[in-house]
Amino acid sequence: MSSVKIPGWSVMGPVITQFLLVLTLLVFSISRTEGAPVFLFWFLIIGLALHTLSFAKKEWKIYAIVLAEIGLTFVSVFTYADIWNLERDEIFESQLAEIFAEEGLWDPTLGAGFAENYYGYNPVMHLTLAFLSEATGLSPFFLSKYIFIFMLRVVFVLGVYAIIKNLVKDPEHAFISMVIFLFSPRLFFMSISRRFIAAIIVIFALIIMIRYFREHKRRLLMMLYIISPLIVLADHSVSYLYAIFIGGSILFVRDKGHQLIYLAYYMSLIMLWNYGFAHVLVEKDLAYLVGVLASFLTGSSEVIGETVHINTWFETALVISSQIGLLLLSLYSIYHILRTRAHSFLGYLTLIGLGGYCISIVLLSTSWVVIAHIVFWLVSLPIILHATQTVMLLKDDTYLRYVLAGLFIIYVAGSVTLGYGAALASRDAPVVLEFRDVKDEALYASAVWLAEHDRTDAFILGDITVFDIYGGHFRYHVLTEGFARDFFSLSDPKSINNFLSEAYTFGYYQHTEKTDKIEYIVVYDDMYRLESFLLGQPLSDQYRSTLEESSVELVYDNGEVQIYRNEAYTLA
């Protein structure tokens, strides 16, 4: 009779310690809003990073990785634990999924409030959320906030680990690279979004592609062809960048014939979907590209809003030094690979990583930061692999080991500040009006009150935070951005009355546009206290009395949020 061998403390102890660290991080994240000190956050994050790194020569590495990712997800989910603290992409995905579930069909032109958006033509995330909502009976908003994000993030990091292990033979090298990636910024891929689920599909495609180049098995090629349509359906921007990636790889791989055929197949999928059905994607993308090109040629761009300094000089220096430090640490290994194995898939990834990483660092401080958000996880991966190779050469020296540990702590601190934002990592109070910690129960309660006392498709004017709550969690038509900036910049009752007497077009796309007067104006106290990207400086205290002297009626005030009815609307 065979006996079951129970792992001893030397195996289980580190895993139990990892679990307790993650549990403590959860308790701390929940208590942040109750005044838990910020220094504990850094103590726990750096402790978790160092303890995860200690598994390099231990068993059960995969448990350490999964637990660390769950801990990091706890930070982003439970520091702002309420349903109204969802980020903008999460709101959009959830609302459109809710509409699809209610209607029982997929129709990208269905949209109200926040979901007035052409991204309905990238349905993978919406339909997945709608299916899970129907299967569990839970709201898509609840799933996005508390459940689905954990599933996606764990699958994401395990997929990246699989890529690393397919590229690196040494298990210790692979694990250290994975730990550095775990605590890298990753930028966009921290919350529910179309780009996130598209990136996960790309990860699986890359795993299959790498294995095919090594094994040349036909079944792998067939799997690649089967999974590729999902990339096109998941996100338009990621699908374009993946096409560029495939095209560039032809110059570096040996099996150029198959890669050319695959590129032709993939491009036909893009053409079939975008030109055969989702015409609006092409129209909007071309308009965006023309705008970017014009901005580049003229050296200027039209940005709605003001420049607001979010980070302190120390936080900025920490972020920049952490990313440049990683790049410098990778250069020796990059030089060696490009000199000996330039014409290989790893050599291609290295070139993509080096160019993309440098460009992304520059774009982080520009209005084109979205490009960096999309590609940063991929371009940082080869940089991390090469930086780890340098670490492997230096780690046996006792003195250098302490130096590397110090550099790792600086890297984690800078990456977490960049990835999670200074507002979460090192602030006890909101910094900017548009940040999600400004979305609170009082603002949500005001929307609930209006839904109970008037129709739920009223025409609202408010800033982008009002747009998130009223247009996202509810389905009001919200006029924001440039119109809100113009309205809140008015300085006398007559100008306000003239503004409110006009009719405006609500909605962003032809199938959702509605023209009407503004029915309600939503203002909240943080607008008088915080800087914003929309207005720059906070509203002056004088604005409140100016607004109340105009032709509006205060119909709701919960002490923090005021709703004014436009008296001119009742005369329309």
Contacts in CASP RR format, 6 or more apart in sequence:
PFRMAT RR
TARGET T0000
AUTHOR 0000-0000-0000
METHOD contacts of the structure
MODEL  1
MSSVKIPGWSVMGPVITQFLLVLTLLVFSISRTEGAPVFLFWFLIIGLAL
HTLSFAKKEWKIYAIVLAEIGLTFVSVFTYADIWNLERDEIFESQLAEIF
AEEGLWDPTLGAGFAENYYGYNPVMHLTLAFLSEATGLSPFFLSKYIFIF
MLRVVFVLGVYAIIKNLVKDPEHAFISMVIFLFSPRLFFMSISRRFIAAI
IVIFALIIMIRYFREHKRRLLMMLYIISPLIVLADHSVSYLYAIFIGGSI
LFVRDKGHQLIYLAYYMSLIMLWNYGFAHVLVEKDLAYLVGVLASFLTGS
SEVIGETVHINTWFETALVISSQIGLLLLSLYSIYHILRTRAHSFLGYLT
LIGLGGYCISIVLLSTSWVVIAHIVFWLVSLPIILHATQTVMLLKDDTYL
RYVLAGLFIIYVAGSVTLGYGAALASRDAPVVLEFRDVKDEALYASAVWL
AEHDRTDAFILGDITVFDIYGGHFRYHVLTEGFARDFFSLSDPKSINNFL
SEAYTFGYYQHTEKTDKIEYIVVYDDMYRLESFLLGQPLSDQYRSTLEES
SVELVYDNGEVQIYRNEAYTLA
7 59 0 8 1.000
11 58 0 8 1.000
11 59 0 8 1.000
11 60 0 8 1.000
14 51 0 8 1.000
14 54 0 8 1.000
14 55 0 8 1.000
14 58 0 8 1.000
14 60 0 8 1.000
14 64 0 8 1.000
15 60 0 8 1.000
15 63 0 8 1.000
15 64 0 8 1.000
15 67 0 8 1.000
17 51 0 8 1.000
18 48 0 8 1.000
18 51 0 8 1.000
18 52 0 8 1.000
18 55 0 8 1.000
18 63 0 8 1.000
18 64 0 8 1.000
18 67 0 8 1.000
18 68 0 8 1.000
19 67 0 8 1.000
21 44 0 8 1.000
21 47 0 8 1.000
21 48 0 8 1.000
21 51 0 8 1.000
22 48 0 8 1.000
22 67 0 8 1.000
22 68 0 8 1.000
22 70 0 8 1.000
22 71 0 8 1.000
22 74 0 8 1.000
24 44 0 8 1.000
25 44 0 8 1.000
25 45 0 8 1.000
25 48 0 8 1.000
25 71 0 8 1.000
25 74 0 8 1.000
25 75 0 8 1.000
26 71 0 8 1.000
26 74 0 8 1.000
26 78 0 8 1.000
28 36 0 8 1.000
28 40 0 8 1.000
28 41 0 8 1.000
28 44 0 8 1.000
29 74 0 8 1.000
29 75 0 8 1.000
29 77 0 8 1.000
29 78 0 8 1.000
29 79 0 8 1.000
29 81 0 8 1.000
30 78 0 8 1.000
30 81 0 8 1.000
32 41 0 8 1.000
32 79 0 8 1.000
33 79 0 8 1.000
33 80 0 8 1.000
33 81 0 8 1.000
35 428 0 8 1.000
38 425 0 8 1.000
38 426 0 8 1.000
38 427 0 8 1.000
38 428 0 8 1.000
41 75 0 8 1.000
41 425 0 8 1.000
41 426 0 8 1.000
42 413 0 8 1.000
42 425 0 8 1.000
45 75 0 8 1.000
45 412 0 8 1.000
45 416 0 8 1.000
46 409 0 8 1.000
46 412 0 8 1.000
46 413 0 8 1.000
48 68 0 8 1.000
48 71 0 8 1.000
48 72 0 8 1.000
49 68 0 8 1.000
49 179 0 8 1.000
49 182 0 8 1.000
49 183 0 8 1.000
49 408 0 8 1.000
49 409 0 8 1.000
49 412 0 8 1.000
50 405 0 8 1.000
50 408 0 8 1.000
50 409 0 8 1.000
51 64 0 8 1.000
52 64 0 8 1.000
52 65 0 8 1.000
52 68 0 8 1.000
52 179 0 8 1.000
52 182 0 8 1.000
53 176 0 8 1.000
53 179 0 8 1.000
53 408 0 8 1.000
55 61 0 8 1.000
55 64 0 8 1.000
55 175 0 8 1.000
56 172 0 8 1.000
56 175 0 8 1.000
56 176 0 8 1.000
56 179 0 8 1.000
57 172 0 8 1.000
58 64 0 8 1.000
61 175 0 8 1.000
62 158 0 8 1.000
62 161 0 8 1.000
65 157 0 8 1.000
65 158 0 8 1.000
65 161 0 8 1.000
65 178 0 8 1.000
65 179 0 8 1.000
65 182 0 8 1.000
66 154 0 8 1.000
66 157 0 8 1.000
66 158 0 8 1.000
68 179 0 8 1.000
68 182 0 8 1.000
69 153 0 8 1.000
69 154 0 8 1.000
69 157 0 8 1.000
69 182 0 8 1.000
70 150 0 8 1.000
70 154 0 8 1.000
72 153 0 8 1.000
72 182 0 8 1.000
72 183 0 8 1.000
73 149 0 8 1.000
73 150 0 8 1.000
73 153 0 8 1.000
75 420 0 8 1.000
75 424 0 8 1.000
76 149 0 8 1.000
76 190 0 8 1.000
76 191 0 8 1.000
76 420 0 8 1.000
76 424 0 8 1.000
77 145 0 8 1.000
77 146 0 8 1.000
77 149 0 8 1.000
77 150 0 8 1.000
79 424 0 8 1.000
80 424 0 8 1.000
80 436 0 8 1.000
80 437 0 8 1.000
80 439 0 8 1.000
82 440 0 8 1.000
82 441 0 8 1.000
82 444 0 8 1.000
83 141 0 8 1.000
83 142 0 8 1.000
83 145 0 8 1.000
83 473 0 8 1.000
84 439 0 8 1.000
84 440 0 8 1.000
84 441 0 8 1.000
84 443 0 8 1.000
84 444 0 8 1.000
84 469 0 8 1.000
84 473 0 8 1.000
85 145 0 8 1.000
85 436 0 8 1.000
85 437 0 8 1.000
85 439 0 8 1.000
86 94 0 8 1.000
86 141 0 8 1.000
86 144 0 8 1.000
86 145 0 8 1.000
86 436 0 8 1.000
86 468 0 8 1.000
87 191 0 8 1.000
87 192 0 8 1.000
87 436 0 8 1.000
88 468 0 8 1.000
89 191 0 8 1.000
89 192 0 8 1.000
89 193 0 8 1.000
89 194 0 8 1.000
89 195 0 8 1.000
90 144 0 8 1.000
90 145 0 8 1.000
90 149 0 8 1.000
90 191 0 8 1.000
90 192 0 8 1.000
90 193 0 8 1.000
91 114 0 8 1.000
91 141 0 8 1.000
91 468 0 8 1.000
91 472 0 8 1.000
91 473 0 8 1.000
92 114 0 8 1.000
92 115 0 8 1.000
92 117 0 8 1.000
92 119 0 8 1.000
92 472 0 8 1.000
93 125 0 8 1.000
93 126 0 8 1.000
93 129 0 8 1.000
93 140 0 8 1.000
93 144 0 8 1.000
93 192 0 8 1.000
93 193 0 8 1.000
93 194 0 8 1.000
94 129 0 8 1.000
94 139 0 8 1.000
94 140 0 8 1.000
94 141 0 8 1.000
94 143 0 8 1.000
94 144 0 8 1.000
94 192 0 8 1.000
95 111 0 8 1.000
95 112 0 8 1.000
95 113 0 8 1.000
95 114 0 8 1.000
95 115 0 8 1.000
95 140 0 8 1.000
95 141 0 8 1.000
95 471 0 8 1.000
95 472 0 8 1.000
95 473 0 8 1.000
95 475 0 8 1.000
96 110 0 8 1.000
96 111 0 8 1.000
96 115 0 8 1.000
96 117 0 8 1.000
96 120 0 8 1.000
96 126 0 8 1.000
97 125 0 8 1.000
97 126 0 8 1.000
97 127 0 8 1.000
97 128 0 8 1.000
97 129 0 8 1.000
97 130 0 8 1.000
97 133 0 8 1.000
97 140 0 8 1.000
98 130 0 8 1.000
98 133 0 8 1.000
98 139 0 8 1.000
98 140 0 8 1.000
98 141 0 8 1.000
99 110 0 8 1.000
99 111 0 8 1.000
99 112 0 8 1.000
99 115 0 8 1.000
100 106 0 8 1.000
100 107 0 8 1.000
100 110 0 8 1.000
100 126 0 8 1.000
100 127 0 8 1.000
100 130 0 8 1.000
101 130 0 8 1.000
101 133 0 8 1.000
101 134 0 8 1.000
101 140 0 8 1.000
103 110 0 8 1.000
106 123 0 8 1.000
106 126 0 8 1.000
106 127 0 8 1.000
108 118 0 8 1.000
108 120 0 8 1.000
108 121 0 8 1.000
108 123 0 8 1.000
108 278 0 8 1.000
109 511 0 8 1.000
109 512 0 8 1.000
111 117 0 8 1.000
111 475 0 8 1.000
111 512 0 8 1.000
112 457 0 8 1.000
112 475 0 8 1.000
112 477 0 8 1.000
112 512 0 8 1.000
113 470 0 8 1.000
113 471 0 8 1.000
113 472 0 8 1.000
113 474 0 8 1.000
113 475 0 8 1.000
113 476 0 8 1.000
113 477 0 8 1.000
113 478 0 8 1.000
113 507 0 8 1.000
114 467 0 8 1.000
114 468 0 8 1.000
114 471 0 8 1.000
114 472 0 8 1.000
114 475 0 8 1.000
115 472 0 8 1.000
115 475 0 8 1.000
116 507 0 8 1.000
116 508 0 8 1.000
116 509 0 8 1.000
116 512 0 8 1.000
117 508 0 8 1.000
117 509 0 8 1.000
118 280 0 8 1.000
118 281 0 8 1.000
118 284 0 8 1.000
118 509 0 8 1.000
119 194 0 8 1.000
119 236 0 8 1.000
120 126 0 8 1.000
121 236 0 8 1.000
121 277 0 8 1.000
121 278 0 8 1.000
121 280 0 8 1.000
121 281 0 8 1.000
122 194 0 8 1.000
122 198 0 8 1.000
122 233 0 8 1.000
122 234 0 8 1.000
122 235 0 8 1.000
122 236 0 8 1.000
122 281 0 8 1.000
123 233 0 8 1.000
124 194 0 8 1.000
124 197 0 8 1.000
124 198 0 8 1.000
124 201 0 8 1.000
124 230 0 8 1.000
124 233 0 8 1.000
124 234 0 8 1.000
124 235 0 8 1.000
125 192 0 8 1.000
125 193 0 8 1.000
125 194 0 8 1.000
125 196 0 8 1.000
125 197 0 8 1.000
125 234 0 8 1.000
128 197 0 8 1.000
129 140 0 8 1.000
129 143 0 8 1.000
129 144 0 8 1.000
129 148 0 8 1.000
129 192 0 8 1.000
130 140 0 8 1.000
132 138 0 8 1.000
132 140 0 8 1.000
132 143 0 8 1.000
132 148 0 8 1.000
133 139 0 8 1.000
133 140 0 8 1.000
133 143 0 8 1.000
136 143 0 8 1.000
138 147 0 8 1.000
141 473 0 8 1.000
144 192 0 8 1.000
148 192 0 8 1.000
149 191 0 8 1.000
149 192 0 8 1.000
152 192 0 8 1.000
152 196 0 8 1.000
152 197 0 8 1.000
152 200 0 8 1.000
153 189 0 8 1.000
155 200 0 8 1.000
156 189 0 8 1.000
156 196 0 8 1.000
156 199 0 8 1.000
156 200 0 8 1.000
156 203 0 8 1.000
157 178 0 8 1.000
157 181 0 8 1.000
157 182 0 8 1.000
159 200 0 8 1.000
159 203 0 8 1.000
159 204 0 8 1.000
159 207 0 8 1.000
160 178 0 8 1.000
160 181 0 8 1.000
160 203 0 8 1.000
160 377 0 8 1.000
160 381 0 8 1.000
161 174 0 8 1.000
161 178 0 8 1.000
162 203 0 8 1.000
162 207 0 8 1.000
163 203 0 8 1.000
163 206 0 8 1.000
163 207 0 8 1.000
163 210 0 8 1.000
163 381 0 8 1.000
164 174 0 8 1.000
164 177 0 8 1.000
164 178 0 8 1.000
164 181 0 8 1.000
164 381 0 8 1.000
164 385 0 8 1.000
165 171 0 8 1.000
165 174 0 8 1.000
166 207 0 8 1.000
166 210 0 8 1.000
166 211 0 8 1.000
166 214 0 8 1.000
167 210 0 8 1.000
167 346 0 8 1.000
167 349 0 8 1.000
167 385 0 8 1.000
168 174 0 8 1.000
168 177 0 8 1.000
168 385 0 8 1.000
170 392 0 8 1.000
172 392 0 8 1.000
173 385 0 8 1.000
173 388 0 8 1.000
173 389 0 8 1.000
173 392 0 8 1.000
176 388 0 8 1.000
176 391 0 8 1.000
176 392 0 8 1.000
177 384 0 8 1.000
177 385 0 8 1.000
177 388 0 8 1.000
180 326 0 8 1.000
180 384 0 8 1.000
180 387 0 8 1.000
180 388 0 8 1.000
180 408 0 8 1.000
180 411 0 8 1.000
181 380 0 8 1.000
181 381 0 8 1.000
181 384 0 8 1.000
183 411 0 8 1.000
183 412 0 8 1.000
183 415 0 8 1.000
183 416 0 8 1.000
184 377 0 8 1.000
184 380 0 8 1.000
184 384 0 8 1.000
184 415 0 8 1.000
185 323 0 8 1.000
185 376 0 8 1.000
185 380 0 8 1.000
185 415 0 8 1.000
185 416 0 8 1.000
185 418 0 8 1.000
185 419 0 8 1.000
186 376 0 8 1.000
186 377 0 8 1.000
186 380 0 8 1.000
186 419 0 8 1.000
187 372 0 8 1.000
187 373 0 8 1.000
187 376 0 8 1.000
187 377 0 8 1.000
187 418 0 8 1.000
187 419 0 8 1.000
188 195 0 8 1.000
188 196 0 8 1.000
188 373 0 8 1.000
188 374 0 8 1.000
188 376 0 8 1.000
188 377 0 8 1.000
189 195 0 8 1.000
189 196 0 8 1.000
189 199 0 8 1.000
189 377 0 8 1.000
190 419 0 8 1.000
190 420 0 8 1.000
194 234 0 8 1.000
194 235 0 8 1.000
194 238 0 8 1.000
195 235 0 8 1.000
195 237 0 8 1.000
195 238 0 8 1.000
195 373 0 8 1.000
195 374 0 8 1.000
197 234 0 8 1.000
197 235 0 8 1.000
198 231 0 8 1.000
198 234 0 8 1.000
198 235 0 8 1.000
198 238 0 8 1.000
198 239 0 8 1.000
199 238 0 8 1.000
199 377 0 8 1.000
199 378 0 8 1.000
201 227 0 8 1.000
201 230 0 8 1.000
201 231 0 8 1.000
201 234 0 8 1.000
202 231 0 8 1.000
202 238 0 8 1.000
202 242 0 8 1.000
202 378 0 8 1.000
204 227 0 8 1.000
205 224 0 8 1.000
205 227 0 8 1.000
205 228 0 8 1.000
205 231 0 8 1.000
205 242 0 8 1.000
208 220 0 8 1.000
208 223 0 8 1.000
208 224 0 8 1.000
208 227 0 8 1.000
209 224 0 8 1.000
210 345 0 8 1.000
211 217 0 8 1.000
211 220 0 8 1.000
212 220 0 8 1.000
212 221 0 8 1.000
212 224 0 8 1.000
213 253 0 8 1.000
213 254 0 8 1.000
213 255 0 8 1.000
213 345 0 8 1.000
216 255 0 8 1.000
221 258 0 8 1.000
221 262 0 8 1.000
224 262 0 8 1.000
225 262 0 8 1.000
225 265 0 8 1.000
228 262 0 8 1.000
228 265 0 8 1.000
228 266 0 8 1.000
228 269 0 8 1.000
229 269 0 8 1.000
231 238 0 8 1.000
231 239 0 8 1.000
231 242 0 8 1.000
232 239 0 8 1.000
232 266 0 8 1.000
232 269 0 8 1.000
232 270 0 8 1.000
232 273 0 8 1.000
233 273 0 8 1.000
236 274 0 8 1.000
236 278 0 8 1.000
236 281 0 8 1.000
236 285 0 8 1.000
237 374 0 8 1.000
238 374 0 8 1.000
239 270 0 8 1.000
240 270 0 8 1.000
240 285 0 8 1.000
241 374 0 8 1.000
241 375 0 8 1.000
242 266 0 8 1.000
243 263 0 8 1.000
243 266 0 8 1.000
243 267 0 8 1.000
243 270 0 8 1.000
245 352 0 8 1.000
246 259 0 8 1.000
246 262 0 8 1.000
246 263 0 8 1.000
246 266 0 8 1.000
247 259 0 8 1.000
247 263 0 8 1.000
248 348 0 8 1.000
249 259 0 8 1.000
249 345 0 8 1.000
249 348 0 8 1.000
250 256 0 8 1.000
250 259 0 8 1.000
250 260 0 8 1.000
250 263 0 8 1.000
251 348 0 8 1.000
252 342 0 8 1.000
252 343 0 8 1.000
252 344 0 8 1.000
252 345 0 8 1.000
252 347 0 8 1.000
252 348 0 8 1.000
253 259 0 8 1.000
253 344 0 8 1.000
253 345 0 8 1.000
253 348 0 8 1.000
274 281 0 8 1.000
274 282 0 8 1.000
275 282 0 8 1.000
280 509 0 8 1.000
291 301 0 8 1.000
292 368 0 8 1.000
295 301 0 8 1.000
295 367 0 8 1.000
301 367 0 8 1.000
303 367 0 8 1.000
304 481 0 8 1.000
304 482 0 8 1.000
304 485 0 8 1.000
304 534 0 8 1.000
305 482 0 8 1.000
305 485 0 8 1.000
305 533 0 8 1.000
305 534 0 8 1.000
305 535 0 8 1.000
305 536 0 8 1.000
306 532 0 8 1.000
306 533 0 8 1.000
306 534 0 8 1.000
306 535 0 8 1.000
306 536 0 8 1.000
306 537 0 8 1.000
307 536 0 8 1.000
308 432 0 8 1.000
308 531 0 8 1.000
308 532 0 8 1.000
308 533 0 8 1.000
308 536 0 8 1.000
310 422 0 8 1.000
310 423 0 8 1.000
310 431 0 8 1.000
310 432 0 8 1.000
311 319 0 8 1.000
311 417 0 8 1.000
311 422 0 8 1.000
312 422 0 8 1.000
315 417 0 8 1.000
315 422 0 8 1.000
315 426 0 8 1.000
318 410 0 8 1.000
318 413 0 8 1.000
318 414 0 8 1.000
318 417 0 8 1.000
319 414 0 8 1.000
319 415 0 8 1.000
319 417 0 8 1.000
319 418 0 8 1.000
320 361 0 8 1.000
321 410 0 8 1.000
321 414 0 8 1.000
322 410 0 8 1.000
322 411 0 8 1.000
322 412 0 8 1.000
322 413 0 8 1.000
322 414 0 8 1.000
322 415 0 8 1.000
322 418 0 8 1.000
323 361 0 8 1.000
323 414 0 8 1.000
323 415 0 8 1.000
323 418 0 8 1.000
324 361 0 8 1.000
325 407 0 8 1.000
325 411 0 8 1.000
326 380 0 8 1.000
326 383 0 8 1.000
326 384 0 8 1.000
326 387 0 8 1.000
326 411 0 8 1.000
327 357 0 8 1.000
327 358 0 8 1.000
327 361 0 8 1.000
327 383 0 8 1.000
327 387 0 8 1.000
329 387 0 8 1.000
329 390 0 8 1.000
329 391 0 8 1.000
329 407 0 8 1.000
330 383 0 8 1.000
330 384 0 8 1.000
330 385 0 8 1.000
330 386 0 8 1.000
330 387 0 8 1.000
330 389 0 8 1.000
330 390 0 8 1.000
331 386 0 8 1.000
332 386 0 8 1.000
332 389 0 8 1.000
332 390 0 8 1.000
333 385 0 8 1.000
333 386 0 8 1.000
333 387 0 8 1.000
333 389 0 8 1.000
333 390 0 8 1.000
334 350 0 8 1.000
334 354 0 8 1.000
334 386 0 8 1.000
337 346 0 8 1.000
337 347 0 8 1.000
337 350 0 8 1.000
337 386 0 8 1.000
338 347 0 8 1.000
338 350 0 8 1.000
338 351 0 8 1.000
341 347 0 8 1.000
342 351 0 8 1.000
346 382 0 8 1.000
349 381 0 8 1.000
349 382 0 8 1.000
350 382 0 8 1.000
350 386 0 8 1.000
352 378 0 8 1.000
352 379 0 8 1.000
352 382 0 8 1.000
353 378 0 8 1.000
353 379 0 8 1.000
353 380 0 8 1.000
353 381 0 8 1.000
353 382 0 8 1.000
353 383 0 8 1.000
354 382 0 8 1.000
354 383 0 8 1.000
355 379 0 8 1.000
356 375 0 8 1.000
356 379 0 8 1.000
357 376 0 8 1.000
357 379 0 8 1.000
357 380 0 8 1.000
357 383 0 8 1.000
359 371 0 8 1.000
359 372 0 8 1.000
360 371 0 8 1.000
360 372 0 8 1.000
360 375 0 8 1.000
360 376 0 8 1.000
360 379 0 8 1.000
360 380 0 8 1.000
361 372 0 8 1.000
363 369 0 8 1.000
363 371 0 8 1.000
363 372 0 8 1.000
364 372 0 8 1.000
364 418 0 8 1.000
391 404 0 8 1.000
394 400 0 8 1.000
394 401 0 8 1.000
394 404 0 8 1.000
395 401 0 8 1.000
395 404 0 8 1.000
416 425 0 8 1.000
417 425 0 8 1.000
417 426 0 8 1.000
422 431 0 8 1.000
423 430 0 8 1.000
423 431 0 8 1.000
423 432 0 8 1.000
423 435 0 8 1.000
423 437 0 8 1.000
424 437 0 8 1.000
430 437 0 8 1.000
430 438 0 8 1.000
430 526 0 8 1.000
430 530 0 8 1.000
431 530 0 8 1.000
432 438 0 8 1.000
432 530 0 8 1.000
432 531 0 8 1.000
432 532 0 8 1.000
432 533 0 8 1.000
433 463 0 8 1.000
433 465 0 8 1.000
433 526 0 8 1.000
433 527 0 8 1.000
433 530 0 8 1.000
433 531 0 8 1.000
433 532 0 8 1.000
433 533 0 8 1.000
433 534 0 8 1.000
433 535 0 8 1.000
433 538 0 8 1.000
434 463 0 8 1.000
434 464 0 8 1.000
434 465 0 8 1.000
434 532 0 8 1.000
434 533 0 8 1.000
434 534 0 8 1.000
438 465 0 8 1.000
438 526 0 8 1.000
438 530 0 8 1.000
439 465 0 8 1.000
439 468 0 8 1.000
439 469 0 8 1.000
440 560 0 8 1.000
442 524 0 8 1.000
442 558 0 8 1.000
442 559 0 8 1.000
442 560 0 8 1.000
442 561 0 8 1.000
443 465 0 8 1.000
443 466 0 8 1.000
443 469 0 8 1.000
443 524 0 8 1.000
443 560 0 8 1.000
443 561 0 8 1.000
444 469 0 8 1.000
444 473 0 8 1.000
445 558 0 8 1.000
445 561 0 8 1.000
446 522 0 8 1.000
446 524 0 8 1.000
446 556 0 8 1.000
446 558 0 8 1.000
446 561 0 8 1.000
446 563 0 8 1.000
447 469 0 8 1.000
447 470 0 8 1.000
447 473 0 8 1.000
447 474 0 8 1.000
447 476 0 8 1.000
449 556 0 8 1.000
449 558 0 8 1.000
449 563 0 8 1.000
450 458 0 8 1.000
450 470 0 8 1.000
450 476 0 8 1.000
450 520 0 8 1.000
450 556 0 8 1.000
450 563 0 8 1.000
451 474 0 8 1.000
456 474 0 8 1.000
456 475 0 8 1.000
456 476 0 8 1.000
457 475 0 8 1.000
457 476 0 8 1.000
457 477 0 8 1.000
458 476 0 8 1.000
458 477 0 8 1.000
458 519 0 8 1.000
458 520 0 8 1.000
459 476 0 8 1.000
459 477 0 8 1.000
459 479 0 8 1.000
459 506 0 8 1.000
459 514 0 8 1.000
459 516 0 8 1.000
459 517 0 8 1.000
459 518 0 8 1.000
459 519 0 8 1.000
459 520 0 8 1.000
459 569 0 8 1.000
460 466 0 8 1.000
460 470 0 8 1.000
460 471 0 8 1.000
460 476 0 8 1.000
460 477 0 8 1.000
460 478 0 8 1.000
460 479 0 8 1.000
460 518 0 8 1.000
460 519 0 8 1.000
460 520 0 8 1.000
460 521 0 8 1.000
460 522 0 8 1.000
461 478 0 8 1.000
461 479 0 8 1.000
461 480 0 8 1.000
461 483 0 8 1.000
461 484 0 8 1.000
461 487 0 8 1.000
461 518 0 8 1.000
461 520 0 8 1.000
461 521 0 8 1.000
461 522 0 8 1.000
462 470 0 8 1.000
462 478 0 8 1.000
462 479 0 8 1.000
462 480 0 8 1.000
462 484 0 8 1.000
462 487 0 8 1.000
462 521 0 8 1.000
462 522 0 8 1.000
462 523 0 8 1.000
463 480 0 8 1.000
463 484 0 8 1.000
463 488 0 8 1.000
463 527 0 8 1.000
463 532 0 8 1.000
463 534 0 8 1.000
463 535 0 8 1.000
464 480 0 8 1.000
464 481 0 8 1.000
464 484 0 8 1.000
464 533 0 8 1.000
464 534 0 8 1.000
465 524 0 8 1.000
466 478 0 8 1.000
466 480 0 8 1.000
466 522 0 8 1.000
466 524 0 8 1.000
467 478 0 8 1.000
467 480 0 8 1.000
470 476 0 8 1.000
470 478 0 8 1.000
470 522 0 8 1.000
471 477 0 8 1.000
471 478 0 8 1.000
477 506 0 8 1.000
477 507 0 8 1.000
477 514 0 8 1.000
477 516 0 8 1.000
478 506 0 8 1.000
479 504 0 8 1.000
479 506 0 8 1.000
479 518 0 8 1.000
481 534 0 8 1.000
482 534 0 8 1.000
483 504 0 8 1.000
484 534 0 8 1.000
485 534 0 8 1.000
485 535 0 8 1.000
486 499 0 8 1.000
487 496 0 8 1.000
487 499 0 8 1.000
487 521 0 8 1.000
488 527 0 8 1.000
488 534 0 8 1.000
488 535 0 8 1.000
488 539 0 8 1.000
488 543 0 8 1.000
489 535 0 8 1.000
490 496 0 8 1.000
490 499 0 8 1.000
490 546 0 8 1.000
491 543 0 8 1.000
491 546 0 8 1.000
492 546 0 8 1.000
493 546 0 8 1.000
493 549 0 8 1.000
493 550 0 8 1.000
493 551 0 8 1.000
494 550 0 8 1.000
496 546 0 8 1.000
496 547 0 8 1.000
496 550 0 8 1.000
496 551 0 8 1.000
496 552 0 8 1.000
497 550 0 8 1.000
497 551 0 8 1.000
497 568 0 8 1.000
500 517 0 8 1.000
500 518 0 8 1.000
500 550 0 8 1.000
500 551 0 8 1.000
500 552 0 8 1.000
500 566 0 8 1.000
500 568 0 8 1.000
500 569 0 8 1.000
501 517 0 8 1.000
501 568 0 8 1.000
502 517 0 8 1.000
503 515 0 8 1.000
503 516 0 8 1.000
503 517 0 8 1.000
503 572 0 8 1.000
504 515 0 8 1.000
504 516 0 8 1.000
504 517 0 8 1.000
504 518 0 8 1.000
505 513 0 8 1.000
505 514 0 8 1.000
505 515 0 8 1.000
506 513 0 8 1.000
506 514 0 8 1.000
506 515 0 8 1.000
506 516 0 8 1.000
507 513 0 8 1.000
507 514 0 8 1.000
516 572 0 8 1.000
517 566 0 8 1.000
517 568 0 8 1.000
517 569 0 8 1.000
517 572 0 8 1.000
518 566 0 8 1.000
518 569 0 8 1.000
519 565 0 8 1.000
519 566 0 8 1.000
519 569 0 8 1.000
520 555 0 8 1.000
520 563 0 8 1.000
520 564 0 8 1.000
520 565 0 8 1.000
520 566 0 8 1.000
521 547 0 8 1.000
521 552 0 8 1.000
521 563 0 8 1.000
521 564 0 8 1.000
521 566 0 8 1.000
522 561 0 8 1.000
522 562 0 8 1.000
522 563 0 8 1.000
522 564 0 8 1.000
523 539 0 8 1.000
523 544 0 8 1.000
523 547 0 8 1.000
523 561 0 8 1.000
523 562 0 8 1.000
523 564 0 8 1.000
524 560 0 8 1.000
524 561 0 8 1.000
524 562 0 8 1.000
525 559 0 8 1.000
525 560 0 8 1.000
525 561 0 8 1.000
527 535 0 8 1.000
527 538 0 8 1.000
527 539 0 8 1.000
528 538 0 8 1.000
528 539 0 8 1.000
528 540 0 8 1.000
528 541 0 8 1.000
528 543 0 8 1.000
528 544 0 8 1.000
529 538 0 8 1.000
530 538 0 8 1.000
531 537 0 8 1.000
531 538 0 8 1.000
532 538 0 8 1.000
547 564 0 8 1.000
548 554 0 8 1.000
548 564 0 8 1.000
551 566 0 8 1.000
551 567 0 8 1.000
551 568 0 8 1.000
552 564 0 8 1.000
552 565 0 8 1.000
552 566 0 8 1.000
552 567 0 8 1.000
553 564 0 8 1.000
553 565 0 8 1.000
553 567 0 8 1.000
554 562 0 8 1.000
554 563 0 8 1.000
554 564 0 8 1.000
555 563 0 8 1.000
555 564 0 8 1.000
555 565 0 8 1.000
556 562 0 8 1.000
556 563 0 8 1.000
557 563 0 8 1.000
END
